[in-house]
């Protein structure tokens, strides 16, 4: 089969990253978590006081710092998945906190942040053989990807998944707060000026609200095999 580019977009907390990681490992492709990249920039901004007291971003200061932000991925042999590094520091756990989740969408709306990370993502994925997930992979980063998938699930289902994930990690979690965050992120992501979240015209839609992990894997493998044979 030929090496193709696989773009998986969708709503927050719909399981697209887990789906993309598993597929990449199964078929021997490189996985790139674009959401982790935006979370890493958000973590950098939080750590360096680049948010005002009202939650707004010190955009000019962040723009000046973009050249100092290096995001990379290293394969973790114990988990079988790549971990996210910010300026050489392992931050995989730090970028998954509710604090980062609550601030990432405003960061992702900034044009200079998106332009910088999209260019990096395109460089990482040049040549095919990659699975990339995010909000605008099939529409902006790789509009000519051979396989595009748009993943959806109800806000309530996604909030419950996020709640269970945080609880399993021993982290503090409140379902009502998570649901509110999910709904707010949906609105911000779909209404931002640059690369808003939307389903590409040629993307396959997958509503996984009531699907098992195995059912998702089976569906995605079938679509991959069909695309790689064409």
Backbone as CSV, one residue per row, in Angstrom:
resi,resn,N_x,N_y,N_z,CA_x,CA_y,CA_z,C_x,C_y,C_z
1,UNK,0.837,-1.191,0.000,0.000,0.000,0.000,0.880,1.253,0.000
2,UNK,0.398,2.304,-0.633,1.144,3.552,-0.664,1.040,4.264,0.677
3,UNK,2.046,5.093,0.987,2.008,5.888,2.210,1.143,7.117,1.964
4,UNK,0.195,7.334,2.846,-0.726,8.445,2.675,-0.672,9.367,3.891
5,UNK,-1.349,10.491,3.778,-1.510,11.413,4.889,-2.930,11.262,5.425
6,UNK,-3.043,11.091,6.739,-4.350,10.894,7.367,-4.624,12.068,8.300
7,UNK,-5.704,12.784,8.032,-6.095,13.952,8.815,-7.337,13.627,9.630
8,UNK,-7.215,13.732,10.947,-8.355,13.460,11.831,-8.689,14.730,12.606
9,UNK,-9.825,15.323,12.277,-10.288,16.531,12.943,-11.517,16.212,13.784
10,UNK,-11.899,17.160,14.649,-13.109,16.947,15.417,-13.192,17.816,16.645
11,UNK,-14.273,17.639,17.359,-14.545,18.417,18.557,-13.597,18.023,19.694
12,UNK,-13.479,18.877,20.682,-12.611,18.584,21.825,-13.145,17.394,22.610
13,UNK,-12.226,16.612,23.146,-12.554,15.475,24.024,-13.445,14.433,23.367
14,UNK,-13.299,14.259,22.050,-14.097,13.230,21.375,-13.286,11.964,21.119
15,UNK,-12.058,11.923,21.640,-11.241,10.723,21.519,-10.420,10.631,20.250
16,UNK,-10.343,11.713,19.501,-9.632,11.642,18.221,-8.127,11.413,18.395
17,UNK,-7.546,11.949,19.474,-6.113,11.747,19.683,-5.798,10.288,19.981
18,UNK,-6.587,9.674,20.844,-6.397,8.253,21.145,-6.565,7.419,19.897
19,UNK,-7.574,7.751,19.115,-7.846,7.044,17.870,-6.676,7.177,16.896
20,UNK,-6.164,8.406,16.765,-5.069,8.663,15.835,-3.783,7.970,16.286
21,UNK,-3.509,7.993,17.598,-2.305,7.342,18.128,-2.342,5.840,17.878
22,UNK,-3.486,5.234,18.147,-3.616,3.791,17.971,-3.468,3.395,16.503
23,UNK,-4.078,4.183,15.625,-3.969,3.880,14.194,-2.524,3.993,13.729
24,UNK,-1.848,5.058,14.131,-0.462,5.265,13.711,0.425,4.112,14.169
25,UNK,0.231,3.680,15.415,1.034,2.573,15.933,0.745,1.290,15.176
26,UNK,-0.520,1.049,14.846,-0.913,-0.178,14.163,-0.339,-0.267,12.757
27,UNK,-0.354,0.862,12.029,0.071,0.828,10.620,1.512,1.316,10.431
28,UNK,2.189,1.669,11.542,3.587,2.067,11.454,3.812,3.468,10.930
29,UNK,2.848,4.358,11.145,2.964,5.748,10.714,3.443,6.621,11.875
30,UNK,3.868,7.834,11.549,4.240,8.824,12.553,2.981,9.551,13.012
31,UNK,2.803,9.670,14.323,1.650,10.383,14.869,2.071,11.768,15.334
32,UNK,1.298,12.776,14.970,1.575,14.149,15.388,0.321,14.722,16.037
33,UNK,0.428,15.055,17.313,-0.687,15.579,18.103,-0.652,17.106,18.044
34,UNK,-1.408,17.692,17.122,-1.377,19.149,16.976,-2.023,19.839,18.173
35,UNK,-3.007,19.195,18.780,-3.628,19.785,19.962,-2.618,19.955,21.078
36,UNK,-1.708,18.996,21.208,-0.667,19.087,22.226,0.242,20.282,21.965
37,UNK,0.425,20.616,20.702,1.279,21.761,20.353,0.647,23.062,20.849
38,UNK,-0.652,23.222,20.639,-1.344,24.419,21.130,-1.383,24.434,22.660
39,UNK,-1.520,23.259,23.253,-1.501,23.176,24.710,-0.117,23.550,25.251
40,UNK,0.924,23.168,24.535,2.277,23.501,24.979,2.508,25.012,24.938
41,UNK,2.019,25.667,23.897,2.127,27.129,23.834,1.346,27.759,24.982
42,UNK,0.172,27.195,25.275,-0.648,27.692,26.383,0.080,27.530,27.714
43,UNK,0.703,26.379,27.918,1.465,26.143,29.143,2.599,27.153,29.274
44,UNK,3.276,27.411,28.164,4.358,28.402,28.164,3.816,29.770,28.578
45,UNK,2.664,30.139,28.023,2.072,31.439,28.336,1.674,31.530,29.810
46,UNK,1.113,30.455,30.344,0.728,30.433,31.755,1.949,30.548,32.660
47,UNK,2.980,29.806,32.327,4.187,29.804,33.159,4.924,31.145,33.125
48,UNK,4.768,31.870,32.028,5.535,33.103,31.861,4.692,34.365,32.039
49,UNK,3.531,34.217,32.667,2.708,35.375,32.994,2.178,36.126,31.798
50,UNK,1.820,35.404,30.744,1.357,36.056,29.520,-0.158,36.141,29.418
51,UNK,-0.830,35.894,30.551,-2.273,36.122,30.637,-2.525,37.273,31.613
52,UNK,-3.446,38.155,31.255,-3.846,39.229,32.159,-4.786,38.669,33.223
53,UNK,-5.063,39.476,34.243,-5.918,39.038,35.343,-7.316,38.662,34.871
54,UNK,-7.784,39.301,33.799,-9.129,39.005,33.284,-9.146,37.821,32.320
55,UNK,-8.009,37.159,32.152,-7.939,35.991,31.282,-7.539,36.293,29.860
56,UNK,-7.450,37.569,29.501,-7.019,37.933,28.147,-5.518,37.696,28.005
57,UNK,-5.078,37.608,26.771,-3.684,37.244,26.484,-2.851,38.483,26.184
58,UNK,-1.643,38.501,26.695,-0.693,39.557,26.345,-0.089,39.188,24.992
59,UNK,-0.871,39.457,23.943,-0.560,38.945,22.612,0.788,39.427,22.084
60,UNK,1.086,40.701,22.264,2.351,41.229,21.737,3.546,40.555,22.408
61,UNK,3.424,40.321,23.719,4.517,39.662,24.435,4.655,38.203,24.000
62,UNK,3.527,37.532,23.797,3.584,36.146,23.341,4.157,36.063,21.941
63,UNK,3.760,36.993,21.079,4.300,37.010,19.708,5.823,37.122,19.741
64,UNK,6.327,37.942,20.627,7.779,38.134,20.721,8.485,36.891,21.247
65,UNK,7.741,36.045,21.950,8.337,34.838,22.540,8.254,33.606,21.638
66,UNK,7.497,33.673,20.554,7.256,32.478,19.745,8.544,31.814,19.260
67,UNK,9.564,32.621,19.000,10.836,32.058,18.557,11.561,31.282,19.636
68,UNK,11.138,31.477,20.889,11.768,30.781,22.017,11.005,29.522,22.407
69,UNK,9.924,29.225,21.692,9.098,28.061,22.024,9.402,26.934,21.050
70,UNK,10.002,25.885,21.576,10.328,24.717,20.752,9.501,23.530,21.240
71,UNK,8.697,22.979,20.340,7.834,21.849,20.686,8.278,20.631,19.888
72,UNK,8.476,19.531,20.581,8.907,18.310,19.909,8.204,17.111,20.521
73,UNK,8.319,15.987,19.832,7.706,14.750,20.309,8.761,13.661,20.353
74,UNK,8.717,12.861,21.415,9.627,11.723,21.549,8.811,10.483,21.869
75,UNK,9.132,9.403,21.205,8.384,8.163,21.398,8.655,7.581,22.775
76,UNK,7.589,7.238,23.485,7.687,6.634,24.813,7.484,5.127,24.656
77,UNK,8.533,4.358,24.837,8.458,2.913,24.604,7.580,2.208,25.630
78,UNK,7.445,2.782,26.820,6.624,2.136,27.845,5.131,2.274,27.549
79,UNK,4.733,3.392,26.939,3.327,3.601,26.602,3.019,3.280,25.148
80,UNK,4.068,3.234,24.328,3.861,2.993,22.905,3.345,4.209,22.172
81,UNK,3.492,5.382,22.797,2.969,6.609,22.207,3.977,7.746,22.386
82,UNK,3.884,8.778,21.565,4.816,9.897,21.705,4.436,10.814,22.857
83,UNK,5.437,11.378,23.524,5.232,12.364,24.571,5.595,13.743,24.043
84,UNK,4.991,14.764,24.632,5.215,16.141,24.215,6.303,16.786,25.072
85,UNK,7.210,17.491,24.401,8.295,18.193,25.088,8.242,19.680,24.726
86,UNK,8.398,20.514,25.738,8.441,21.962,25.554,9.833,22.440,25.939
87,UNK,10.567,22.920,24.944,11.952,23.362,25.172,12.762,22.298,25.908
88,UNK,12.572,21.056,25.478,13.344,19.942,26.018,12.802,19.333,27.284
89,UNK,11.730,19.897,27.851,11.136,19.384,29.092,9.897,18.542,28.784
90,UNK,9.818,17.380,29.391,8.640,16.531,29.234,7.443,17.210,29.907
91,UNK,6.402,17.514,29.120,5.238,18.237,29.671,3.931,17.519,29.351
92,UNK,4.016,16.243,29.019,2.816,15.500,28.610,1.713,15.590,29.669
93,UNK,2.059,15.469,30.939,1.049,15.561,31.989,0.606,16.995,32.241
94,UNK,1.539,17.932,32.195,1.239,19.339,32.492,0.255,19.948,31.499
95,UNK,0.312,19.530,30.242,-0.553,20.151,29.236,-1.968,19.582,29.238
96,UNK,-2.216,18.549,30.055,-3.544,17.919,30.077,-4.394,18.385,31.260
97,UNK,-3.921,19.370,32.015,-4.665,19.836,33.183,-5.850,20.693,32.762
98,UNK,-6.813,20.871,33.685,-7.973,21.719,33.410,-7.562,23.176,33.225
99,UNK,-6.500,23.600,33.909,-6.047,24.989,33.749,-5.637,25.258,32.312
100,UNK,-4.878,24.341,31.727,-4.487,24.494,30.333,-5.713,24.385,29.428
101,UNK,-6.595,23.437,29.703,-7.808,23.272,28.897,-8.641,24.547,28.871
102,UNK,-8.686,25.249,29.999,-9.498,26.455,30.102,-8.896,27.632,29.344
103,UNK,-7.608,27.553,29.005,-6.942,28.683,28.341,-6.515,28.410,26.907
104,UNK,-6.605,27.158,26.455,-6.019,26.814,25.166,-6.786,27.390,23.972
105,UNK,-8.117,27.438,24.021,-8.862,27.918,22.857,-8.538,29.373,22.510
106,UNK,-8.475,30.296,23.492,-8.074,31.670,23.148,-6.676,31.755,22.535
107,UNK,-5.756,30.926,23.032,-4.412,30.892,22.444,-4.488,30.445,20.987
108,UNK,-5.316,29.425,20.743,-5.414,28.853,19.396,-6.103,29.770,18.406
109,UNK,-6.767,30.817,18.885,-7.414,31.756,17.955,-6.435,32.799,17.430
110,UNK,-5.271,32.929,18.055,-4.318,33.959,17.652,-3.687,33.608,16.307
111,UNK,-3.828,34.464,15.300,-3.302,34.152,13.963,-1.818,33.822,13.948
112,UNK,-1.002,34.554,14.711,0.445,34.316,14.667,0.808,32.972,15.282
113,UNK,0.027,32.507,16.272,0.258,31.187,16.846,-0.109,30.112,15.826
114,UNK,-1.257,30.266,15.199,-1.709,29.272,14.219,-0.750,29.200,13.034
115,UNK,-0.322,30.347,12.530,0.582,30.356,11.375,1.893,29.641,11.703
116,UNK,2.411,29.897,12.893,3.685,29.278,13.285,3.536,27.770,13.429
117,UNK,2.470,27.323,14.086,2.316,25.895,14.329,1.890,25.144,13.070
118,UNK,1.078,25.776,12.219,0.697,25.123,10.964,1.927,24.885,10.095
119,UNK,2.805,25.868,10.023,4.035,25.701,9.242,4.871,24.550,9.794
120,UNK,4.941,24.444,11.113,5.688,23.358,11.748,5.036,22.013,11.459
121,UNK,3.721,21.970,11.526,2.988,20.722,11.264,3.161,20.270,9.817
122,UNK,3.116,21.203,8.895,3.297,20.861,7.483,4.693,20.319,7.223
123,UNK,5.674,20.877,7.904,7.049,20.383,7.756,7.174,18.977,8.320
124,UNK,6.531,18.714,9.472,6.587,17.395,10.088,5.929,16.336,9.203
125,UNK,4.869,16.720,8.511,4.098,15.747,7.748,4.455,15.642,6.285
126,UNK,5.442,16.392,5.855,5.815,16.363,4.440,6.321,14.974,4.052
127,UNK,5.782,14.436,3.010,6.220,13.127,2.530,5.263,12.000,2.856
128,UNK,4.218,12.280,3.618,3.219,11.244,3.912,3.662,10.316,5.025
129,UNK,2.870,9.263,5.225,3.161,8.320,6.292,2.921,8.897,7.662
130,UNK,1.957,9.830,7.773,1.667,10.459,9.058,0.170,10.404,9.364
131,UNK,-0.125,10.375,10.646,-1.493,10.544,11.141,-1.458,11.786,12.009
132,UNK,-2.268,12.776,11.664,-2.258,14.037,12.391,-3.682,14.373,12.814
133,UNK,-3.855,14.759,14.066,-5.194,15.131,14.507,-5.207,16.536,15.064
134,UNK,-6.371,17.178,14.981,-6.496,18.541,15.464,-7.857,19.122,15.131
135,UNK,-7.868,20.409,14.789,-9.115,21.094,14.465,-9.191,21.488,12.990
136,UNK,-8.023,21.662,12.368,-8.020,22.191,10.990,-7.058,21.430,10.079
137,UNK,-6.840,20.161,10.379,-5.856,19.397,9.602,-6.350,19.175,8.172
138,UNK,-7.591,18.727,8.036,-8.126,18.454,6.703,-8.509,19.675,5.922
139,UNK,-8.669,20.817,6.601,-9.074,22.037,5.913,-7.921,22.994,5.642
140,UNK,-6.931,23.034,6.545,-5.851,24.016,6.430,-4.463,23.397,6.320
141,UNK,-4.136,22.476,7.225,-2.775,21.933,7.268,-2.520,21.012,6.081
142,UNK,-3.416,20.034,5.878,-3.280,19.103,4.764,-4.610,18.980,4.009
143,UNK,-4.971,20.020,3.247,-6.246,19.979,2.514,-6.290,18.891,1.448
144,UNK,-5.127,18.358,1.061,-5.090,17.308,0.035,-4.814,15.923,0.641
145,UNK,-5.031,15.771,1.937,-4.835,14.470,2.585,-5.715,13.415,1.926
146,UNK,-5.148,12.219,1.772,-5.897,11.143,1.109,-7.050,10.612,1.947
147,UNK,-6.923,10.725,3.271,-8.008,10.286,4.161,-8.258,11.368,5.198
148,UNK,-9.507,11.844,5.221,-9.912,12.858,6.194,-11.085,12.315,6.999
149,UNK,-10.989,12.447,8.312,-12.056,11.984,9.202,-12.427,13.125,10.133
150,UNK,-13.734,13.328,10.324,-14.220,14.348,11.252,-14.991,13.637,12.348
151,UNK,-14.480,13.728,13.591,-15.050,12.980,14.707,-15.950,13.877,15.565
152,UNK,-17.137,13.374,15.884,-18.058,14.115,16.731,-18.585,13.211,17.847
153,UNK,-19.150,13.842,18.860,-19.852,13.154,19.955,-20.592,14.245,20.714
154,UNK,-21.621,13.885,21.443,-22.382,14.884,22.178,-21.512,15.527,23.245
155,UNK,-21.825,16.763,23.627,-21.049,17.473,24.640,-21.077,16.721,25.965
156,UNK,-22.226,16.140,26.309,-22.350,15.422,27.567,-21.461,14.183,27.608
157,UNK,-21.427,13.456,26.506,-20.582,12.265,26.419,-19.109,12.656,26.518
158,UNK,-18.730,13.714,25.837,-17.334,14.149,25.852,-16.917,14.636,27.233
159,UNK,-17.811,15.338,27.914,-17.497,15.818,29.261,-17.321,14.648,30.224
160,UNK,-18.168,13.634,30.089,-18.057,12.450,30.952,-16.736,11.721,30.700
161,UNK,-16.327,11.621,29.454,-15.061,10.971,29.132,-13.895,11.733,29.749
162,UNK,-13.934,13.046,29.628,-12.867,13.873,30.182,-12.834,13.760,31.707
163,UNK,-14.017,13.755,32.314,-14.131,13.612,33.767,-13.524,12.286,34.219
164,UNK,-13.893,11.204,33.529,-13.370,9.880,33.889,-11.858,9.813,33.711
165,UNK,-11.364,10.453,32.651,-9.926,10.449,32.378,-9.153,11.141,33.500
166,UNK,-9.638,12.294,33.936,-8.970,13.035,35.000,-9.036,12.274,36.326
167,UNK,-10.193,11.684,36.613,-10.350,10.916,37.853,-9.402,9.718,37.872
168,UNK,-9.262,9.066,36.720,-8.382,7.900,36.623,-6.933,8.271,36.883
169,UNK,-6.585,9.526,36.602,-5.220,9.998,36.829,-5.047,10.565,38.235
170,UNK,-6.131,10.518,39.029,-6.060,11.042,40.380,-6.097,12.552,40.454
171,UNK,-6.585,13.191,39.390,-6.636,14.654,39.337,-8.025,15.141,39.737
172,UNK,-8.084,16.332,40.308,-9.365,16.909,40.730,-10.227,17.201,39.505
173,UNK,-11.511,16.857,39.584,-12.393,17.050,38.436,-13.815,17.331,38.888
174,UNK,-14.490,18.216,38.156,-15.887,18.543,38.411,-16.630,18.452,37.082
175,UNK,-17.623,17.568,37.010,-18.304,17.314,35.732,-18.941,18.580,35.168
176,UNK,-19.613,19.363,36.001,-20.289,20.567,35.511,-19.294,21.558,34.918
177,UNK,-18.149,21.709,35.569,-17.118,22.618,35.052,-16.560,22.107,33.726
178,UNK,-16.374,20.805,33.633,-15.837,20.219,32.403,-16.830,20.377,31.253
179,UNK,-18.106,20.144,31.515,-19.134,20.306,30.475,-19.161,21.744,29.978
180,UNK,-19.090,22.691,30.905,-19.070,24.105,30.519,-17.850,24.404,29.656
181,UNK,-16.696,23.849,30.049,-15.461,24.061,29.282,-15.570,23.470,27.880
182,UNK,-16.145,22.272,27.775,-16.327,21.618,26.466,-17.210,22.472,25.566
183,UNK,-18.310,22.967,26.098,-19.232,23.780,25.300,-18.605,25.108,24.891
184,UNK,-17.846,25.708,25.797,-17.170,26.967,25.472,-16.112,26.764,24.398
185,UNK,-15.370,25.663,24.497,-14.333,25.384,23.500,-14.954,25.119,22.131
186,UNK,-16.082,24.419,22.104,-16.775,24.183,20.839,-17.116,25.504,20.161
187,UNK,-17.646,26.432,20.952,-18.060,27.726,20.393,-16.849,28.509,19.889
188,UNK,-15.818,28.593,20.723,-14.625,29.356,20.336,-13.966,28.742,19.112
189,UNK,-13.818,27.416,19.114,-13.140,26.742,18.008,-13.880,26.930,16.686
190,UNK,-15.203,26.916,16.726,-15.986,27.006,15.491,-16.241,28.445,15.040
191,UNK,-15.944,29.430,15.915,-16.198,30.829,15.565,-14.929,31.669,15.439
192,UNK,-13.763,31.058,15.604,-12.541,31.853,15.502,-12.345,32.336,14.061
193,UNK,-11.596,33.427,13.938,-11.427,34.065,12.627,-10.506,33.271,11.711
194,UNK,-9.454,32.688,12.278,-8.472,31.949,11.473,-8.700,30.443,11.630
195,UNK,-8.867,29.748,10.501,-9.029,28.289,10.481,-10.058,27.787,11.490
196,UNK,-11.302,28.222,11.388,-12.317,27.735,12.337,-12.544,26.235,12.180
197,UNK,-12.983,25.615,13.257,-13.277,24.183,13.217,-14.483,23.936,12.330
198,UNK,-14.302,23.121,11.310,-15.415,22.724,10.446,-15.039,21.425,9.750
199,UNK,-16.044,20.721,9.324,-15.827,19.464,8.604,-15.459,19.775,7.157
200,UNK,-14.337,19.221,6.690,-13.954,19.391,5.290,-15.010,18.739,4.404
201,UNK,-15.207,19.300,3.227,-16.254,18.803,2.331,-16.076,17.330,1.987
202,UNK,-14.824,16.872,1.914,-14.561,15.487,1.525,-14.185,14.606,2.723
203,UNK,-14.478,15.062,3.945,-14.159,14.272,5.141,-15.274,13.277,5.451
204,UNK,-14.894,12.150,6.022,-15.850,11.151,6.481,-16.207,11.479,7.926
205,UNK,-17.493,11.540,8.242,-17.903,11.882,9.601,-18.092,10.631,10.445
206,UNK,-17.570,10.686,11.664,-17.701,9.571,12.605,-18.250,10.096,13.924
207,UNK,-19.487,9.747,14.234,-20.076,10.084,15.535,-19.840,8.876,16.438
208,UNK,-18.933,9.037,17.400,-18.546,7.904,18.248,-19.174,7.964,19.641
209,UNK,-20.288,8.698,19.765,-20.934,8.857,21.071,-21.184,7.523,21.756
210,UNK,-21.619,6.538,20.973,-22.005,5.253,21.575,-21.259,4.077,20.949
211,UNK,-20.053,4.359,20.459,-19.216,3.308,19.892,-18.172,2.868,20.902
212,UNK,-17.803,1.602,20.846,-16.711,1.114,21.671,-15.387,1.450,20.988
213,UNK,-14.293,1.357,21.732,-12.967,1.601,21.165,-12.709,0.622,20.027
214,UNK,-13.090,-0.629,20.209,-12.863,-1.633,19.171,-13.654,-1.326,17.910
215,UNK,-14.878,-0.850,18.059,-15.691,-0.490,16.893,-15.060,0.679,16.137
216,UNK,-14.523,1.634,16.881,-13.853,2.767,16.242,-12.623,2.296,15.461
217,UNK,-11.831,1.431,16.110,-10.619,0.927,15.456,-10.958,0.194,14.164
218,UNK,-11.972,-0.634,14.218,-12.370,-1.408,13.042,-12.816,-0.486,11.921
219,UNK,-13.615,0.511,12.251,-14.108,1.468,11.253,-12.946,2.229,10.612
220,UNK,-12.021,2.716,11.451,-10.912,3.522,10.951,-9.945,2.695,10.100
221,UNK,-9.670,1.463,10.513,-8.787,0.606,9.725,-9.379,0.330,8.352
222,UNK,-10.676,0.118,8.305,-11.339,-0.129,7.022,-11.185,1.082,6.102
223,UNK,-11.384,2.285,6.659,-11.269,3.505,5.850,-9.824,3.738,5.415
224,UNK,-8.873,3.414,6.291,-7.458,3.556,5.921,-7.102,2.620,4.777
225,UNK,-7.502,1.363,4.878,-7.173,0.396,3.834,-7.786,0.786,2.504
226,UNK,-8.993,1.304,2.530,-9.633,1.746,1.297,-8.871,2.926,0.674
227,UNK,-8.458,3.889,1.495,-7.755,5.070,0.999,-6.355,4.730,0.496
228,UNK,-5.655,3.830,1.199,-4.278,3.483,0.830,-4.238,2.644,-0.449
229,UNK,-5.327,1.958,-0.766,-5.360,1.143,-1.990,-5.693,1.961,-3.217
230,UNK,-6.390,3.072,-3.045,-6.823,3.889,-4.198,-5.653,4.479,-4.952
